[in-house]
Amino acid sequence: MGCSPGATGPATPRPAGNASAVASWTHVSEHPRGNYVACQTSIGGRFVREFTHGAVGALPPTGDPVVFDLLNVFRYDGDGRLAEEWIQTDNRSVLRQLGAVGR
């Protein structure tokens, strides 16, 4: 049981999409409790490519640092298979870091 295997360390760059606009490192912290695992993940980098999939429209790159934090809670069944997942993100914080304030 756990978060994504090998998720701690350098992120693999993606050739397209918004993840490639900022991803340069990922850190995962796991906290197991019985059939549950809570994972706190931080993905960070610099805003170097246009962000195009937001509700505020396209945002031009600024070169500024950006950190995307999320929290996952996984519940596994008695056979060790993933049964449920809950995800908490703060998209407003990310959009603020990308310069979408007031849009």
DRENLUM-458782 format. One record per residue: residue in three letters; residue number from 1; x negated, y, z of N, C-alpha, C in turn. Coordinates in steps of 0.02 Angstrom, whole numbers, plus 50000, padded with zeros to 5 digits. Each point is the difference from the previous one (the first is absolute). Layout:
N
romar: ALA, rolo: NUM, n.xx: X, n.yy: Y, n.zz: Z, ca.xx: X, ca.yy: Y, ca.zz: Z, c.xx: X, c.yy: Y, c.zz: Z
...
***
This chain:
103
romar: MET, rolo: 1, n.xx: 49958, n.yy: 49941, n.zz: 50000, ca.xx: 50042, ca.yy: 50059, ca.zz: 50000, c.xx: 49956, c.yy: 50062, c.zz: 50000
romar: GLY, rolo: 2, n.xx: 50026, n.yy: 50054, n.zz: 49973, ca.xx: 49963, ca.yy: 50062, ca.zz: 50002, c.xx: 50020, c.yy: 50046, c.zz: 49943
romar: CYS, rolo: 3, n.xx: 49963, n.yy: 50054, n.zz: 49995, ca.xx: 50010, ca.yy: 50048, ca.zz: 49947, c.xx: 49967, c.yy: 49973, c.zz: 49937
romar: SER, rolo: 4, n.xx: 49990, n.yy: 50042, n.zz: 49951, ca.xx: 49969, ca.yy: 49977, ca.zz: 49938, c.xx: 49929, c.yy: 49977, c.zz: 50014
romar: PRO, rolo: 5, n.xx: 49982, n.yy: 49939, n.zz: 49981, ca.xx: 49932, ca.yy: 49976, ca.zz: 50010, c.xx: 49951, c.yy: 50045, c.zz: 49962
romar: GLY, rolo: 6, n.xx: 49946, n.yy: 50018, n.zz: 50033, ca.xx: 49949, ca.yy: 50041, ca.zz: 49968, c.xx: 50020, c.yy: 50072, c.zz: 49990
romar: ALA, rolo: 7, n.xx: 50052, n.yy: 50024, n.zz: 50034, ca.xx: 50024, ca.yy: 50068, ca.zz: 49988, c.xx: 49955, c.yy: 50053, c.zz: 50032
romar: THR, rolo: 8, n.xx: 49960, n.yy: 49981, n.zz: 50048, ca.xx: 49956, ca.yy: 50049, ca.zz: 50031, c.xx: 49938, c.yy: 50010, c.zz: 49956
romar: GLY, rolo: 9, n.xx: 49982, n.yy: 50061, n.zz: 49988, ca.xx: 49941, ca.yy: 50014, ca.zz: 49959, c.xx: 50020, c.yy: 50039, c.zz: 49938
romar: PRO, rolo: 10, n.xx: 49955, n.yy: 50003, n.zz: 49951, ca.xx: 50014, ca.yy: 50039, ca.zz: 49940, c.xx: 50061, c.yy: 49974, c.zz: 49963
romar: ALA, rolo: 11, n.xx: 50041, n.yy: 50046, n.zz: 49977, ca.xx: 50059, ca.yy: 49981, ca.zz: 49961, c.xx: 49979, c.yy: 49988, c.zz: 49928
romar: THR, rolo: 12, n.xx: 50035, n.yy: 49956, n.zz: 49966, ca.xx: 49987, ca.yy: 49989, ca.zz: 49929, c.xx: 50036, c.yy: 50054, c.zz: 49961
romar: PRO, rolo: 13, n.xx: 49964, n.yy: 50040, n.zz: 49960, ca.xx: 50034, ca.yy: 50053, ca.zz: 49963, c.xx: 50051, c.yy: 49972, c.zz: 49951
romar: ARG, rolo: 14, n.xx: 50056, n.yy: 50035, n.zz: 49993, ca.xx: 50051, ca.yy: 49980, ca.zz: 49952, c.xx: 49996, c.yy: 50046, c.zz: 49940
romar: PRO, rolo: 15, n.xx: 50007, n.yy: 49973, n.zz: 49940, ca.xx: 49991, ca.yy: 50041, ca.zz: 49940, c.xx: 50056, c.yy: 50049, c.zz: 49986
romar: ALA, rolo: 16, n.xx: 50061, n.yy: 49989, n.zz: 50026, ca.xx: 50056, ca.yy: 50045, ca.zz: 49985, c.xx: 50044, c.yy: 50007, c.zz: 50060
romar: GLY, rolo: 17, n.xx: 50043, n.yy: 50051, n.zz: 49999, ca.xx: 50047, ca.yy: 50010, ca.zz: 50055, c.xx: 49973, c.yy: 50046, c.zz: 50053
romar: ASN, rolo: 18, n.xx: 50042, n.yy: 50016, n.zz: 50048, ca.xx: 49981, ca.yy: 50048, ca.zz: 50052, c.xx: 49948, c.yy: 49974, c.zz: 50048
romar: ALA, rolo: 19, n.xx: 49995, n.yy: 49935, n.zz: 50011, ca.xx: 49950, ca.yy: 49974, ca.zz: 50046, c.xx: 49930, c.yy: 50018, c.zz: 49975
romar: SER, rolo: 20, n.xx: 49989, n.yy: 50002, n.zz: 49935, ca.xx: 49934, ca.yy: 50016, ca.zz: 49974, c.xx: 49985, c.yy: 50074, c.zz: 50008
romar: ALA, rolo: 21, n.xx: 50049, n.yy: 50041, n.zz: 50016, ca.xx: 49988, ca.yy: 50072, ca.zz: 50009, c.xx: 49962, c.yy: 50014, c.zz: 50065
romar: VAL, rolo: 22, n.xx: 50005, n.yy: 49955, n.zz: 50049, ca.xx: 49967, ca.yy: 50015, ca.zz: 50064, c.xx: 49961, c.yy: 49942, c.zz: 50031
romar: ALA, rolo: 23, n.xx: 50013, n.yy: 49939, n.zz: 49983, ca.xx: 49971, ca.yy: 49943, ca.zz: 50037, c.xx: 49925, c.yy: 49995, c.zz: 49992
romar: SER, rolo: 24, n.xx: 49964, n.yy: 50000, n.zz: 50056, ca.xx: 49929, ca.yy: 49986, ca.zz: 49998, c.xx: 49980, c.yy: 49956, c.zz: 50059
romar: TRP, rolo: 25, n.xx: 50040, n.yy: 49997, n.zz: 50053, ca.xx: 49986, ca.yy: 49954, ca.zz: 50055, c.xx: 50065, c.yy: 49982, c.zz: 50035
romar: THR, rolo: 26, n.xx: 49998, n.yy: 49942, n.zz: 50032, ca.xx: 50058, ca.yy: 49975, ca.zz: 50037, c.xx: 49975, c.yy: 49971, c.zz: 50065
romar: HIS, rolo: 27, n.xx: 50037, n.yy: 50013, n.zz: 50054, ca.xx: 49984, ca.yy: 49969, ca.zz: 50064, c.xx: 50064, c.yy: 49970, c.zz: 50028
romar: VAL, rolo: 28, n.xx: 49996, n.yy: 49938, n.zz: 50024, ca.xx: 50057, ca.yy: 49965, ca.zz: 50028, c.xx: 49982, c.yy: 49978, c.zz: 50071
romar: SER, rolo: 29, n.xx: 50046, n.yy: 50013, n.zz: 50046, ca.xx: 49992, ca.yy: 49978, ca.zz: 50069, c.xx: 50058, c.yy: 49954, c.zz: 50016
romar: GLU, rolo: 30, n.xx: 49985, n.yy: 49937, n.zz: 50019, ca.xx: 50052, ca.yy: 49950, ca.zz: 50014, c.xx: 50012, c.yy: 49993, c.zz: 50075
romar: HIS, rolo: 31, n.xx: 50063, n.yy: 49989, n.zz: 50018, ca.xx: 50019, ca.yy: 49990, ca.zz: 50070, c.xx: 50051, c.yy: 49943, c.zz: 50004
romar: PRO, rolo: 32, n.xx: 49977, n.yy: 49937, n.zz: 50007, ca.xx: 50047, ca.yy: 49943, ca.zz: 50002, c.xx: 50034, c.yy: 49992, c.zz: 50068
romar: ARG, rolo: 33, n.xx: 50063, n.yy: 49980, n.zz: 49999, ca.xx: 50039, ca.yy: 49985, ca.zz: 50061, c.xx: 50049, c.yy: 49944, c.zz: 49982
romar: GLY, rolo: 34, n.xx: 49985, n.yy: 49939, n.zz: 50018, ca.xx: 50044, ca.yy: 49944, ca.zz: 49985, c.xx: 50010, c.yy: 49993, c.zz: 49925
romar: ASN, rolo: 35, n.xx: 50062, n.yy: 50001, n.zz: 49977, ca.xx: 50015, ca.yy: 49994, ca.zz: 49928, c.xx: 50000, c.yy: 50066, c.zz: 49964
romar: TYR, rolo: 36, n.xx: 49977, n.yy: 50053, n.zz: 50033, ca.xx: 49999, ca.yy: 50067, ca.zz: 49971, c.xx: 49928, c.yy: 50024, c.zz: 49993
romar: VAL, rolo: 37, n.xx: 49988, n.yy: 50038, n.zz: 49947, ca.xx: 49935, ca.yy: 50034, ca.zz: 49991, c.xx: 50016, c.yy: 50071, c.zz: 49979
romar: ALA, rolo: 38, n.xx: 49972, n.yy: 50048, n.zz: 50037, ca.xx: 50006, ca.yy: 50071, ca.zz: 49982, c.xx: 49934, c.yy: 50021, c.zz: 49968
romar: CYS, rolo: 39, n.xx: 50004, n.yy: 50034, n.zz: 49943, ca.xx: 49941, ca.yy: 50022, ca.zz: 49965, c.xx: 50004, c.yy: 50076, c.zz: 49989
romar: GLN, rolo: 40, n.xx: 49949, n.yy: 50035, n.zz: 50024, ca.xx: 49995, ca.yy: 50071, ca.zz: 49987, c.xx: 49948, c.yy: 50008, c.zz: 49944
romar: THR, rolo: 41, n.xx: 50020, n.yy: 50031, n.zz: 49945, ca.xx: 49957, ca.yy: 50006, ca.zz: 49942, c.xx: 49990, c.yy: 50074, c.zz: 49983
romar: SER, rolo: 42, n.xx: 49938, n.yy: 50019, n.zz: 49986, ca.xx: 49984, ca.yy: 50067, ca.zz: 49976, c.xx: 49966, c.yy: 49992, c.zz: 49933
romar: ILE, rolo: 43, n.xx: 50025, n.yy: 50036, n.zz: 49950, ca.xx: 49971, ca.yy: 50000, ca.zz: 49933, c.xx: 49979, c.yy: 50072, c.zz: 49987
romar: GLY, rolo: 44, n.xx: 49938, n.yy: 50011, n.zz: 49984, ca.xx: 49976, ca.yy: 50068, ca.zz: 49991, c.xx: 49954, c.yy: 50009, c.zz: 49942
romar: GLY, rolo: 45, n.xx: 49992, n.yy: 50061, n.zz: 49981, ca.xx: 49955, ca.yy: 50017, ca.zz: 49945, c.xx: 50008, c.yy: 50073, c.zz: 49982
romar: ARG, rolo: 46, n.xx: 49984, n.yy: 50017, n.zz: 49939, ca.xx: 50008, ca.yy: 50068, ca.zz: 49975, c.xx: 50053, c.yy: 50001, c.zz: 49945
romar: PHE, rolo: 47, n.xx: 50037, n.yy: 50053, n.zz: 49996, ca.xx: 50053, ca.yy: 50008, ca.zz: 49950, c.xx: 49967, c.yy: 50022, c.zz: 49935
romar: VAL, rolo: 48, n.xx: 49986, n.yy: 49952, n.zz: 49955, ca.xx: 49960, ca.yy: 50014, ca.zz: 49940, c.xx: 50038, c.yy: 49989, c.zz: 49934
romar: ARG, rolo: 49, n.xx: 50061, n.yy: 49972, n.zz: 50004, ca.xx: 50040, ca.yy: 49991, ca.zz: 49939, c.xx: 50070, c.yy: 50026, c.zz: 50012
romar: GLU, rolo: 50, n.xx: 50033, n.yy: 50020, n.zz: 49947, ca.xx: 50067, ca.yy: 50027, ca.zz: 50006, c.xx: 50047, c.yy: 49949, c.zz: 50033
romar: PHE, rolo: 51, n.xx: 50041, n.yy: 50025, n.zz: 50047, ca.xx: 50051, ca.yy: 49960, ca.zz: 50034, c.xx: 50064, c.yy: 50012, c.zz: 49962
romar: THR, rolo: 52, n.xx: 50029, n.yy: 49946, n.zz: 49971, ca.xx: 50056, ca.yy: 50009, ca.zz: 49954, c.xx: 50066, c.yy: 49969, c.zz: 50021
romar: HIS, rolo: 53, n.xx: 50001, n.yy: 49959, n.zz: 50052, ca.xx: 50061, ca.yy: 49963, ca.zz: 50016, c.xx: 50036, c.yy: 50026, c.zz: 50062
romar: GLY, rolo: 54, n.xx: 49993, n.yy: 50063, n.zz: 50017, ca.xx: 50033, ca.yy: 50028, ca.zz: 50058, c.xx: 50064, c.yy: 50036, c.zz: 49982
romar: ALA, rolo: 55, n.xx: 50043, n.yy: 50009, n.zz: 50049, ca.xx: 50063, ca.yy: 50035, ca.zz: 49990, c.xx: 49990, c.yy: 50074, c.zz: 49985
romar: VAL, rolo: 56, n.xx: 49940, n.yy: 50026, n.zz: 50015, ca.xx: 49986, ca.yy: 50071, ca.zz: 49990, c.xx: 49970, c.yy: 50015, c.zz: 49932
romar: GLY, rolo: 57, n.xx: 49993, n.yy: 49950, n.zz: 49957, ca.xx: 49969, ca.yy: 50009, ca.zz: 49935, c.xx: 49925, c.yy: 49988, c.zz: 50003
romar: ALA, rolo: 58, n.xx: 49967, n.yy: 50009, n.zz: 49944, ca.xx: 49928, ca.yy: 49988, ca.zz: 49994, c.xx: 49961, c.yy: 50049, c.zz: 50043
romar: LEU, rolo: 59, n.xx: 49948, n.yy: 49975, n.zz: 50033, ca.xx: 49956, ca.yy: 50041, ca.zz: 50041, c.xx: 49930, c.yy: 49995, c.zz: 49973
romar: PRO, rolo: 60, n.xx: 49967, n.yy: 50056, n.zz: 49984, ca.xx: 49932, ca.yy: 49997, ca.zz: 49973, c.xx: 49950, c.yy: 49982, c.zz: 50055
romar: PRO, rolo: 61, n.xx: 49945, n.yy: 49966, n.zz: 49983, ca.xx: 49950, ca.yy: 49981, ca.zz: 50050, c.xx: 49966, c.yy: 50061, c.zz: 50029
romar: THR, rolo: 62, n.xx: 49982, n.yy: 49996, n.zz: 50065, ca.xx: 49966, ca.yy: 50055, ca.zz: 50035, c.xx: 49930, c.yy: 49982, c.zz: 50022
romar: GLY, rolo: 63, n.xx: 49984, n.yy: 49935, n.zz: 50002, ca.xx: 49935, ca.yy: 49979, ca.zz: 50026, c.xx: 49999, c.yy: 49996, c.zz: 50076
romar: ASP, rolo: 64, n.xx: 50056, n.yy: 50018, n.zz: 50032, ca.xx: 50003, ca.yy: 49999, ca.zz: 50073, c.xx: 50007, c.yy: 49929, c.zz: 50027
romar: PRO, rolo: 65, n.xx: 49977, n.yy: 49989, n.zz: 50062, ca.xx: 50010, ca.yy: 49934, ca.zz: 50031, c.xx: 50074, c.yy: 49986, c.zz: 50015
romar: VAL, rolo: 66, n.xx: 50020, n.yy: 49937, n.zz: 49995, ca.xx: 50068, ca.yy: 49979, ca.zz: 50013, c.xx: 49998, c.yy: 49935, c.zz: 50039
romar: VAL, rolo: 67, n.xx: 50042, n.yy: 49994, n.zz: 50052, ca.xx: 50006, ca.yy: 49938, ca.zz: 50038, c.xx: 50073, c.yy: 49980, c.zz: 50002
romar: PHE, rolo: 68, n.xx: 50014, n.yy: 49938, n.zz: 49981, ca.xx: 50067, ca.yy: 49972, ca.zz: 50000, c.xx: 50002, c.yy: 49946, c.zz: 50054
romar: ASP, rolo: 69, n.xx: 50039, n.yy: 50011, n.zz: 50052, ca.xx: 50006, ca.yy: 49953, ca.zz: 50055, c.xx: 50066, c.yy: 49962, c.zz: 49995
romar: LEU, rolo: 70, n.xx: 49998, n.yy: 49936, n.zz: 50015, ca.xx: 50061, ca.yy: 49961, ca.zz: 50003, c.xx: 49995, c.yy: 49947, c.zz: 50054
romar: LEU, rolo: 71, n.xx: 50058, n.yy: 49978, n.zz: 50022, ca.xx: 50005, ca.yy: 49949, ca.zz: 50051, c.xx: 50044, c.yy: 49945, c.zz: 49973
romar: ASN, rolo: 72, n.xx: 49975, n.yy: 49938, n.zz: 50002, ca.xx: 50038, ca.yy: 49941, ca.zz: 49980, c.xx: 50009, c.yy: 49956, c.zz: 50061
romar: VAL, rolo: 73, n.xx: 50058, n.yy: 49970, n.zz: 50007, ca.xx: 50013, ca.yy: 49948, ca.zz: 50049, c.xx: 50025, c.yy: 49940, c.zz: 49963
romar: PHE, rolo: 74, n.xx: 49965, n.yy: 49943, n.zz: 50008, ca.xx: 50018, ca.yy: 49938, ca.zz: 49967, c.xx: 50025, c.yy: 49951, c.zz: 50052
romar: ARG, rolo: 75, n.xx: 50053, n.yy: 49962, n.zz: 49982, ca.xx: 50023, ca.yy: 49945, ca.zz: 50042, c.xx: 49993, c.yy: 49936, c.zz: 49960
romar: TYR, rolo: 76, n.xx: 49967, n.yy: 49951, n.zz: 50031, ca.xx: 49989, ca.yy: 49935, ca.zz: 49968, c.xx: 50046, c.yy: 49948, c.zz: 50031
romar: ASP, rolo: 77, n.xx: 50023, n.yy: 49952, n.zz: 49958, ca.xx: 50042, ca.yy: 49947, ca.zz: 50027, c.xx: 49957, c.yy: 49946, c.zz: 50034
romar: GLY, rolo: 78, n.xx: 50032, n.yy: 49947, n.zz: 50024, ca.xx: 49964, ca.yy: 49947, ca.zz: 50035, c.xx: 49949, c.yy: 49963, c.zz: 49959
romar: ASP, rolo: 79, n.xx: 50006, n.yy: 50004, n.zz: 49933, ca.xx: 49952, ca.yy: 49967, ca.zz: 49955, c.xx: 49944, c.yy: 50048, c.zz: 49978
romar: GLY, rolo: 80, n.xx: 49999, n.yy: 50060, n.zz: 50028, ca.xx: 49949, ca.yy: 50048, ca.zz: 49982, c.xx: 50013, c.yy: 50038, c.zz: 49936
romar: ARG, rolo: 81, n.xx: 50060, n.yy: 49996, n.zz: 49973, ca.xx: 50018, ca.yy: 50037, ca.zz: 49939, c.xx: 50030, c.yy: 50067, c.zz: 50018
romar: LEU, rolo: 82, n.xx: 49987, n.yy: 50049, n.zz: 49959, ca.xx: 50027, ca.yy: 50067, ca.zz: 50010, c.xx: 50076, c.yy: 49997, c.zz: 49996
romar: ALA, rolo: 83, n.xx: 50034, n.yy: 50023, n.zz: 50052, ca.xx: 50073, ca.yy: 49999, ca.zz: 50003, c.xx: 50029, c.yy: 50070, c.zz: 49990
romar: GLU, rolo: 84, n.xx: 49967, n.yy: 50051, n.zz: 50029, ca.xx: 50025, ca.yy: 50069, ca.zz: 49995, c.xx: 49941, c.yy: 50048, c.zz: 50001
romar: GLU, rolo: 85, n.xx: 50011, n.yy: 50060, n.zz: 49972, ca.xx: 49949, ca.yy: 50053, ca.zz: 50002, c.xx: 50035, c.yy: 50067, c.zz: 50007
romar: TRP, rolo: 86, n.xx: 49973, n.yy: 50042, n.zz: 50044, ca.xx: 50024, ca.yy: 50068, ca.zz: 50008, c.xx: 49942, c.yy: 50047, c.zz: 49985
romar: ILE, rolo: 87, n.xx: 50013, n.yy: 50055, n.zz: 49964, ca.xx: 49948, ca.yy: 50047, ca.zz: 49980, c.xx: 50021, c.yy: 50070, c.zz: 50020
romar: GLN, rolo: 88, n.xx: 49954, n.yy: 50037, n.zz: 50031, ca.xx: 50011, ca.yy: 50070, ca.zz: 50017, c.xx: 49946, c.yy: 50042, c.zz: 49968
romar: THR, rolo: 89, n.xx: 50020, n.yy: 50050, n.zz: 49960, ca.xx: 49952, ca.yy: 50045, ca.zz: 49968, c.xx: 50019, c.yy: 50072, c.zz: 50016
romar: ASP, rolo: 90, n.xx: 49955, n.yy: 50045, n.zz: 49985, ca.xx: 50012, ca.yy: 50072, ca.zz: 50009, c.xx: 49986, c.yy: 50034, c.zz: 49933
romar: ASN, rolo: 91, n.xx: 50048, n.yy: 49995, n.zz: 49954, ca.xx: 49991, ca.yy: 50029, ca.zz: 49933, c.xx: 49995, c.yy: 50076, c.zz: 50001
romar: ARG, rolo: 92, n.xx: 50034, n.yy: 50031, n.zz: 50048, ca.xx: 49998, ca.yy: 50074, ca.zz: 50004, c.xx: 49928, c.yy: 50023, c.zz: 50014
romar: SER, rolo: 93, n.xx: 49965, n.yy: 49964, n.zz: 50044, ca.xx: 49931, ca.yy: 50018, ca.zz: 50015, c.xx: 49956, c.yy: 49993, c.zz: 49939
romar: VAL, rolo: 94, n.xx: 50009, n.yy: 49947, n.zz: 49961, ca.xx: 49960, ca.yy: 49989, ca.zz: 49940, c.xx: 50015, c.yy: 50056, c.zz: 49949
romar: LEU, rolo: 95, n.xx: 50063, n.yy: 50016, n.zz: 49989, ca.xx: 50017, ca.yy: 50053, ca.zz: 49953, c.xx: 49972, c.yy: 50067, c.zz: 50023
romar: ARG, rolo: 96, n.xx: 50000, n.yy: 50013, n.zz: 50064, ca.xx: 49971, ca.yy: 50061, ca.zz: 50027, c.xx: 49925, c.yy: 50003, c.zz: 49984
romar: GLN, rolo: 97, n.xx: 49965, n.yy: 49944, n.zz: 50009, ca.xx: 49929, ca.yy: 49997, ca.zz: 49985, c.xx: 49985, c.yy: 50009, c.zz: 49926
romar: LEU, rolo: 98, n.xx: 50047, n.yy: 49980, n.zz: 49957, ca.xx: 49992, ca.yy: 50007, ca.zz: 49928, c.xx: 50018, c.yy: 50070, c.zz: 49975
romar: GLY, rolo: 99, n.xx: 50025, n.yy: 50042, n.zz: 50045, ca.xx: 50016, ca.yy: 50069, ca.zz: 49981, c.xx: 50071, c.yy: 50011, c.zz: 49978
romar: ALA, rolo: 100, n.xx: 50046, n.yy: 49957, n.zz: 50021, ca.xx: 50070, ca.yy: 50007, ca.zz: 49980, c.xx: 50041, c.yy: 50043, c.zz: 50047
romar: VAL, rolo: 101, n.xx: 49969, n.yy: 50035, n.zz: 50047, ca.xx: 50036, ca.yy: 50041, ca.zz: 50047, c.xx: 50037, c.yy: 50055, c.zz: 49963
romar: GLY, rolo: 102, n.xx: 50065, n.yy: 50009, n.zz: 50016, ca.xx: 50039, ca.yy: 50052, ca.zz: 49969, c.xx: 50029, c.yy: 49983, c.zz: 49932
romar: ARG, rolo: 103, n.xx: 49990, n.yy: 49938, n.zz: 49978, ca.xx: 50026, ca.yy: 49981, ca.zz: 49933, c.xx: 50067, c.yy: 49968, c.zz: 50007
***
